[in-house]
Amino acid sequence: MPSAGEPLVGPAPELPGLYLAVAHPGVILSGAIGRRIAEDHARLLPFA
């Protein structure tokens, strides 16, 4: 679990190409985390 107590989802600014998805209750939050990752990837990596 991240020290702030909140899930950590998003690109790592200090390491280009690394995307983090860390949470303690991963099974409970998997749907919401998956949706967030899909939305971020659609925004960050548009289809050509």
mmJSON file of the N, C-alpha and C atoms, coordinates in Angstrom:
{"data_MODEL":{"atom_site":{
"group_PDB":["ATOM","ATOM","ATOM","ATOM","ATOM","ATOM","ATOM","ATOM","ATOM","ATOM","ATOM","ATOM","ATOM","ATOM","ATOM","ATOM","ATOM","ATOM","ATOM","ATOM","ATOM","ATOM","ATOM","ATOM","ATOM","ATOM","ATOM","ATOM","ATOM","ATOM","ATOM","ATOM","ATOM","ATOM","ATOM","ATOM","ATOM","ATOM","ATOM","ATOM","ATOM","ATOM","ATOM","ATOM","ATOM","ATOM","ATOM","ATOM","ATOM","ATOM","ATOM","ATOM","ATOM","ATOM","ATOM","ATOM","ATOM","ATOM","ATOM","ATOM","ATOM","ATOM","ATOM","ATOM","ATOM","ATOM","ATOM","ATOM","ATOM","ATOM","ATOM","ATOM","ATOM","ATOM","ATOM","ATOM","ATOM","ATOM","ATOM","ATOM","ATOM","ATOM","ATOM","ATOM","ATOM","ATOM","ATOM","ATOM","ATOM","ATOM","ATOM","ATOM","ATOM","ATOM","ATOM","ATOM","ATOM","ATOM","ATOM","ATOM","ATOM","ATOM","ATOM","ATOM","ATOM","ATOM","ATOM","ATOM","ATOM","ATOM","ATOM","ATOM","ATOM","ATOM","ATOM","ATOM","ATOM","ATOM","ATOM","ATOM","ATOM","ATOM","ATOM","ATOM","ATOM","ATOM","ATOM","ATOM","ATOM","ATOM","ATOM","ATOM","ATOM","ATOM","ATOM","ATOM","ATOM","ATOM","ATOM","ATOM","ATOM","ATOM","ATOM","ATOM"],
"id":[1,2,3,4,5,6,7,8,9,10,11,12,13,14,15,16,17,18,19,20,21,22,23,24,25,26,27,28,29,30,31,32,33,34,35,36,37,38,39,40,41,42,43,44,45,46,47,48,49,50,51,52,53,54,55,56,57,58,59,60,61,62,63,64,65,66,67,68,69,70,71,72,73,74,75,76,77,78,79,80,81,82,83,84,85,86,87,88,89,90,91,92,93,94,95,96,97,98,99,100,101,102,103,104,105,106,107,108,109,110,111,112,113,114,115,116,117,118,119,120,121,122,123,124,125,126,127,128,129,130,131,132,133,134,135,136,137,138,139,140,141,142,143,144],
"type_symbol":["N","C","C","N","C","C","N","C","C","N","C","C","N","C","C","N","C","C","N","C","C","N","C","C","N","C","C","N","C","C","N","C","C","N","C","C","N","C","C","N","C","C","N","C","C","N","C","C","N","C","C","N","C","C","N","C","C","N","C","C","N","C","C","N","C","C","N","C","C","N","C","C","N","C","C","N","C","C","N","C","C","N","C","C","N","C","C","N","C","C","N","C","C","N","C","C","N","C","C","N","C","C","N","C","C","N","C","C","N","C","C","N","C","C","N","C","C","N","C","C","N","C","C","N","C","C","N","C","C","N","C","C","N","C","C","N","C","C","N","C","C","N","C","C"],
"label_atom_id":["N","CA","C","N","CA","C","N","CA","C","N","CA","C","N","CA","C","N","CA","C","N","CA","C","N","CA","C","N","CA","C","N","CA","C","N","CA","C","N","CA","C","N","CA","C","N","CA","C","N","CA","C","N","CA","C","N","CA","C","N","CA","C","N","CA","C","N","CA","C","N","CA","C","N","CA","C","N","CA","C","N","CA","C","N","CA","C","N","CA","C","N","CA","C","N","CA","C","N","CA","C","N","CA","C","N","CA","C","N","CA","C","N","CA","C","N","CA","C","N","CA","C","N","CA","C","N","CA","C","N","CA","C","N","CA","C","N","CA","C","N","CA","C","N","CA","C","N","CA","C","N","CA","C","N","CA","C","N","CA","C","N","CA","C","N","CA","C"],
"label_alt_id":[null,null,null,null,null,null,null,null,null,null,null,null,null,null,null,null,null,null,null,null,null,null,null,null,null,null,null,null,null,null,null,null,null,null,null,null,null,null,null,null,null,null,null,null,null,null,null,null,null,null,null,null,null,null,null,null,null,null,null,null,null,null,null,null,null,null,null,null,null,null,null,null,null,null,null,null,null,null,null,null,null,null,null,null,null,null,null,null,null,null,null,null,null,null,null,null,null,null,null,null,null,null,null,null,null,null,null,null,null,null,null,null,null,null,null,null,null,null,null,null,null,null,null,null,null,null,null,null,null,null,null,null,null,null,null,null,null,null,null,null,null,null,null,null],
"label_comp_id":["MET","MET","MET","PRO","PRO","PRO","SER","SER","SER","ALA","ALA","ALA","GLY","GLY","GLY","GLU","GLU","GLU","PRO","PRO","PRO","LEU","LEU","LEU","VAL","VAL","VAL","GLY","GLY","GLY","PRO","PRO","PRO","ALA","ALA","ALA","PRO","PRO","PRO","GLU","GLU","GLU","LEU","LEU","LEU","PRO","PRO","PRO","GLY","GLY","GLY","LEU","LEU","LEU","TYR","TYR","TYR","LEU","LEU","LEU","ALA","ALA","ALA","VAL","VAL","VAL","ALA","ALA","ALA","HIS","HIS","HIS","PRO","PRO","PRO","GLY","GLY","GLY","VAL","VAL","VAL","ILE","ILE","ILE","LEU","LEU","LEU","SER","SER","SER","GLY","GLY","GLY","ALA","ALA","ALA","ILE","ILE","ILE","GLY","GLY","GLY","ARG","ARG","ARG","ARG","ARG","ARG","ILE","ILE","ILE","ALA","ALA","ALA","GLU","GLU","GLU","ASP","ASP","ASP","HIS","HIS","HIS","ALA","ALA","ALA","ARG","ARG","ARG","LEU","LEU","LEU","LEU","LEU","LEU","PRO","PRO","PRO","PHE","PHE","PHE","ALA","ALA","ALA"],
"label_asym_id":["A","A","A","A","A","A","A","A","A","A","A","A","A","A","A","A","A","A","A","A","A","A","A","A","A","A","A","A","A","A","A","A","A","A","A","A","A","A","A","A","A","A","A","A","A","A","A","A","A","A","A","A","A","A","A","A","A","A","A","A","A","A","A","A","A","A","A","A","A","A","A","A","A","A","A","A","A","A","A","A","A","A","A","A","A","A","A","A","A","A","A","A","A","A","A","A","A","A","A","A","A","A","A","A","A","A","A","A","A","A","A","A","A","A","A","A","A","A","A","A","A","A","A","A","A","A","A","A","A","A","A","A","A","A","A","A","A","A","A","A","A","A","A","A"],
"label_entity_id":["1","1","1","1","1","1","1","1","1","1","1","1","1","1","1","1","1","1","1","1","1","1","1","1","1","1","1","1","1","1","1","1","1","1","1","1","1","1","1","1","1","1","1","1","1","1","1","1","1","1","1","1","1","1","1","1","1","1","1","1","1","1","1","1","1","1","1","1","1","1","1","1","1","1","1","1","1","1","1","1","1","1","1","1","1","1","1","1","1","1","1","1","1","1","1","1","1","1","1","1","1","1","1","1","1","1","1","1","1","1","1","1","1","1","1","1","1","1","1","1","1","1","1","1","1","1","1","1","1","1","1","1","1","1","1","1","1","1","1","1","1","1","1","1"],
"label_seq_id":[1,1,1,2,2,2,3,3,3,4,4,4,5,5,5,6,6,6,7,7,7,8,8,8,9,9,9,10,10,10,11,11,11,12,12,12,13,13,13,14,14,14,15,15,15,16,16,16,17,17,17,18,18,18,19,19,19,20,20,20,21,21,21,22,22,22,23,23,23,24,24,24,25,25,25,26,26,26,27,27,27,28,28,28,29,29,29,30,30,30,31,31,31,32,32,32,33,33,33,34,34,34,35,35,35,36,36,36,37,37,37,38,38,38,39,39,39,40,40,40,41,41,41,42,42,42,43,43,43,44,44,44,45,45,45,46,46,46,47,47,47,48,48,48],
"pdbx_PDB_ins_code":[null,null,null,null,null,null,null,null,null,null,null,null,null,null,null,null,null,null,null,null,null,null,null,null,null,null,null,null,null,null,null,null,null,null,null,null,null,null,null,null,null,null,null,null,null,null,null,null,null,null,null,null,null,null,null,null,null,null,null,null,null,null,null,null,null,null,null,null,null,null,null,null,null,null,null,null,null,null,null,null,null,null,null,null,null,null,null,null,null,null,null,null,null,null,null,null,null,null,null,null,null,null,null,null,null,null,null,null,null,null,null,null,null,null,null,null,null,null,null,null,null,null,null,null,null,null,null,null,null,null,null,null,null,null,null,null,null,null,null,null,null,null,null,null],
"Cartn_x":[0.843,0.0,0.886,0.625,1.389,1.269,2.284,2.328,1.175,0.612,-0.497,-1.812,-1.827,-3.045,-4.012,-3.676,-4.519,-3.861,-4.655,-4.055,-3.165,-2.128,-1.182,-1.342,-1.967,-2.241,-1.836,-0.923,-0.524,0.92,1.324,2.708,3.683,4.866,5.919,6.728,6.638,7.301,8.817,9.418,10.873,11.39,10.483,10.881,9.953,10.277,9.409,9.139,7.89,7.491,6.979,7.179,6.7,5.343,4.392,3.049,2.764,2.372,2.158,0.678,0.383,-0.971,-0.807,-0.788,-0.513,-1.657,-2.204,-3.267,-3.316,-3.677,-3.809,-5.026,-6.226,-7.401,-7.542,-6.532,-6.49,-7.679,-8.181,-9.31,-10.563,-10.781,-11.964,-11.91,-10.741,-10.596,-10.194,-10.074,-9.531,-10.339,-11.655,-12.473,-12.213,-12.19,-11.95,-10.519,-9.554,-8.161,-7.994,-8.594,-8.514,-9.112,-10.243,-10.877,-9.976,-9.384,-8.483,-7.278,-6.702,-5.545,-5.945,-7.089,-7.554,-7.778,-8.383,-8.618,-7.3,-6.352,-5.047,-4.322,-4.334,-3.64,-4.304,-5.617,-6.312,-5.954,-5.757,-5.406,-3.927,-3.056,-1.63,-1.097,-1.727,-1.237,-2.356,-2.726,-3.837,-3.493,-4.514,-4.331,-4.009,-3.134,-2.722,-3.704],
"Cartn_y":[-1.172,0.0,1.231,2.179,3.423,4.133,4.9,5.546,6.522,7.106,8.044,7.329,5.99,5.244,5.193,5.789,5.815,4.993,4.406,3.69,4.618,4.061,4.809,4.291,5.101,4.702,5.847,5.567,6.573,6.423,7.22,7.151,7.64,7.042,7.467,8.561,9.816,10.926,10.77,10.126,10.017,8.854,7.984,6.845,6.736,7.395,7.363,5.926,5.644,4.325,3.418,3.818,3.015,3.534,2.633,2.981,2.163,2.816,2.149,1.904,0.773,0.459,-0.331,0.388,-0.22,0.104,-0.942,-0.744,-1.958,-1.768,-2.892,-3.747,-3.144,-3.964,-4.108,-4.699,-4.783,-5.475,-6.537,-7.259,-6.399,-5.712,-4.863,-3.695,-3.125,-1.947,-2.272,-3.54,-3.895,-3.316,-3.289,-2.716,-1.231,-0.493,0.951,1.253,0.477,0.69,0.368,-0.721,-1.075,-0.005,0.555,1.632,2.865,3.208,4.363,4.177,2.978,2.694,2.779,2.209,2.267,3.708,4.521,5.929,6.673,6.437,7.099,6.692,5.401,4.945,5.475,5.547,6.096,7.569,8.278,9.71,9.89,9.071,9.244,8.623,7.551,6.836,6.696,7.793,7.724,6.793,6.153,5.265,6.069,5.552,6.254,6.003],
"Cartn_z":[0.0,0.0,0.0,-0.881,-0.87,0.483,0.838,2.149,2.382,1.314,1.471,1.773,1.638,1.912,0.75,-0.359,-1.551,-2.653,-3.553,-4.68,-5.5,-6.045,-6.882,-8.308,-9.163,-10.538,-11.458,-12.38,-13.352,-13.76,-14.735,-15.203,-14.136,-14.116,-13.188,-13.875,-13.398,-14.08,-14.177,-13.194,-13.193,-14.048,-14.515,-15.35,-16.559,-17.649,-18.834,-19.285,-19.605,-20.051,-18.947,-17.676,-16.553,-16.107,-15.999,-15.544,-14.298,-13.213,-11.93,-11.668,-11.071,-10.609,-9.315,-8.179,-6.878,-5.923,-5.294,-4.309,-3.395,-2.163,-1.241,-1.591,-1.69,-2.032,-3.549,-4.182,-5.632,-6.26,-5.64,-6.214,-6.18,-5.091,-4.957,-5.937,-6.113,-6.968,-8.397,-8.766,-10.078,-11.232,-11.123,-12.193,-12.38,-11.277,-11.341,-11.793,-11.306,-11.704,-13.182,-13.654,-15.073,-15.964,-15.552,-16.322,-16.369,-15.23,-15.169,-16.091,-16.072,-16.927,-18.395,-18.76,-20.149,-20.6,-19.742,-20.083,-20.247,-19.343,-19.441,-20.715,-21.034,-22.232,-23.499,-23.519,-24.675,-24.869,-23.77,-23.846,-24.186,-23.594,-23.769,-25.061,-25.522,-26.698,-27.725,-28.389,-29.347,-30.512,-31.02,-32.168,-33.415,-34.232,-35.471,-36.57],
"occupancy":[1.0,1.0,1.0,1.0,1.0,1.0,1.0,1.0,1.0,1.0,1.0,1.0,1.0,1.0,1.0,1.0,1.0,1.0,1.0,1.0,1.0,1.0,1.0,1.0,1.0,1.0,1.0,1.0,1.0,1.0,1.0,1.0,1.0,1.0,1.0,1.0,1.0,1.0,1.0,1.0,1.0,1.0,1.0,1.0,1.0,1.0,1.0,1.0,1.0,1.0,1.0,1.0,1.0,1.0,1.0,1.0,1.0,1.0,1.0,1.0,1.0,1.0,1.0,1.0,1.0,1.0,1.0,1.0,1.0,1.0,1.0,1.0,1.0,1.0,1.0,1.0,1.0,1.0,1.0,1.0,1.0,1.0,1.0,1.0,1.0,1.0,1.0,1.0,1.0,1.0,1.0,1.0,1.0,1.0,1.0,1.0,1.0,1.0,1.0,1.0,1.0,1.0,1.0,1.0,1.0,1.0,1.0,1.0,1.0,1.0,1.0,1.0,1.0,1.0,1.0,1.0,1.0,1.0,1.0,1.0,1.0,1.0,1.0,1.0,1.0,1.0,1.0,1.0,1.0,1.0,1.0,1.0,1.0,1.0,1.0,1.0,1.0,1.0,1.0,1.0,1.0,1.0,1.0,1.0],
"B_iso_or_equiv":[0.0,0.0,0.0,0.0,0.0,0.0,0.0,0.0,0.0,0.0,0.0,0.0,0.0,0.0,0.0,0.0,0.0,0.0,0.0,0.0,0.0,0.0,0.0,0.0,0.0,0.0,0.0,0.0,0.0,0.0,0.0,0.0,0.0,0.0,0.0,0.0,0.0,0.0,0.0,0.0,0.0,0.0,0.0,0.0,0.0,0.0,0.0,0.0,0.0,0.0,0.0,0.0,0.0,0.0,0.0,0.0,0.0,0.0,0.0,0.0,0.0,0.0,0.0,0.0,0.0,0.0,0.0,0.0,0.0,0.0,0.0,0.0,0.0,0.0,0.0,0.0,0.0,0.0,0.0,0.0,0.0,0.0,0.0,0.0,0.0,0.0,0.0,0.0,0.0,0.0,0.0,0.0,0.0,0.0,0.0,0.0,0.0,0.0,0.0,0.0,0.0,0.0,0.0,0.0,0.0,0.0,0.0,0.0,0.0,0.0,0.0,0.0,0.0,0.0,0.0,0.0,0.0,0.0,0.0,0.0,0.0,0.0,0.0,0.0,0.0,0.0,0.0,0.0,0.0,0.0,0.0,0.0,0.0,0.0,0.0,0.0,0.0,0.0,0.0,0.0,0.0,0.0,0.0,0.0],
"pdbx_formal_charge":[null,null,null,null,null,null,null,null,null,null,null,null,null,null,null,null,null,null,null,null,null,null,null,null,null,null,null,null,null,null,null,null,null,null,null,null,null,null,null,null,null,null,null,null,null,null,null,null,null,null,null,null,null,null,null,null,null,null,null,null,null,null,null,null,null,null,null,null,null,null,null,null,null,null,null,null,null,null,null,null,null,null,null,null,null,null,null,null,null,null,null,null,null,null,null,null,null,null,null,null,null,null,null,null,null,null,null,null,null,null,null,null,null,null,null,null,null,null,null,null,null,null,null,null,null,null,null,null,null,null,null,null,null,null,null,null,null,null,null,null,null,null,null,null],
"auth_seq_id":[1,1,1,2,2,2,3,3,3,4,4,4,5,5,5,6,6,6,7,7,7,8,8,8,9,9,9,10,10,10,11,11,11,12,12,12,13,13,13,14,14,14,15,15,15,16,16,16,17,17,17,18,18,18,19,19,19,20,20,20,21,21,21,22,22,22,23,23,23,24,24,24,25,25,25,26,26,26,27,27,27,28,28,28,29,29,29,30,30,30,31,31,31,32,32,32,33,33,33,34,34,34,35,35,35,36,36,36,37,37,37,38,38,38,39,39,39,40,40,40,41,41,41,42,42,42,43,43,43,44,44,44,45,45,45,46,46,46,47,47,47,48,48,48],
"auth_comp_id":["MET","MET","MET","PRO","PRO","PRO","SER","SER","SER","ALA","ALA","ALA","GLY","GLY","GLY","GLU","GLU","GLU","PRO","PRO","PRO","LEU","LEU","LEU","VAL","VAL","VAL","GLY","GLY","GLY","PRO","PRO","PRO","ALA","ALA","ALA","PRO","PRO","PRO","GLU","GLU","GLU","LEU","LEU","LEU","PRO","PRO","PRO","GLY","GLY","GLY","LEU","LEU","LEU","TYR","TYR","TYR","LEU","LEU","LEU","ALA","ALA","ALA","VAL","VAL","VAL","ALA","ALA","ALA","HIS","HIS","HIS","PRO","PRO","PRO","GLY","GLY","GLY","VAL","VAL","VAL","ILE","ILE","ILE","LEU","LEU","LEU","SER","SER","SER","GLY","GLY","GLY","ALA","ALA","ALA","ILE","ILE","ILE","GLY","GLY","GLY","ARG","ARG","ARG","ARG","ARG","ARG","ILE","ILE","ILE","ALA","ALA","ALA","GLU","GLU","GLU","ASP","ASP","ASP","HIS","HIS","HIS","ALA","ALA","ALA","ARG","ARG","ARG","LEU","LEU","LEU","LEU","LEU","LEU","PRO","PRO","PRO","PHE","PHE","PHE","ALA","ALA","ALA"],
"auth_asym_id":["A","A","A","A","A","A","A","A","A","A","A","A","A","A","A","A","A","A","A","A","A","A","A","A","A","A","A","A","A","A","A","A","A","A","A","A","A","A","A","A","A","A","A","A","A","A","A","A","A","A","A","A","A","A","A","A","A","A","A","A","A","A","A","A","A","A","A","A","A","A","A","A","A","A","A","A","A","A","A","A","A","A","A","A","A","A","A","A","A","A","A","A","A","A","A","A","A","A","A","A","A","A","A","A","A","A","A","A","A","A","A","A","A","A","A","A","A","A","A","A","A","A","A","A","A","A","A","A","A","A","A","A","A","A","A","A","A","A","A","A","A","A","A","A"],
"auth_atom_id":["N","CA","C","N","CA","C","N","CA","C","N","CA","C","N","CA","C","N","CA","C","N","CA","C","N","CA","C","N","CA","C","N","CA","C","N","CA","C","N","CA","C","N","CA","C","N","CA","C","N","CA","C","N","CA","C","N","CA","C","N","CA","C","N","CA","C","N","CA","C","N","CA","C","N","CA","C","N","CA","C","N","CA","C","N","CA","C","N","CA","C","N","CA","C","N","CA","C","N","CA","C","N","CA","C","N","CA","C","N","CA","C","N","CA","C","N","CA","C","N","CA","C","N","CA","C","N","CA","C","N","CA","C","N","CA","C","N","CA","C","N","CA","C","N","CA","C","N","CA","C","N","CA","C","N","CA","C","N","CA","C","N","CA","C","N","CA","C"],
"pdbx_PDB_model_num":[1,1,1,1,1,1,1,1,1,1,1,1,1,1,1,1,1,1,1,1,1,1,1,1,1,1,1,1,1,1,1,1,1,1,1,1,1,1,1,1,1,1,1,1,1,1,1,1,1,1,1,1,1,1,1,1,1,1,1,1,1,1,1,1,1,1,1,1,1,1,1,1,1,1,1,1,1,1,1,1,1,1,1,1,1,1,1,1,1,1,1,1,1,1,1,1,1,1,1,1,1,1,1,1,1,1,1,1,1,1,1,1,1,1,1,1,1,1,1,1,1,1,1,1,1,1,1,1,1,1,1,1,1,1,1,1,1,1,1,1,1,1,1,1]
}}}
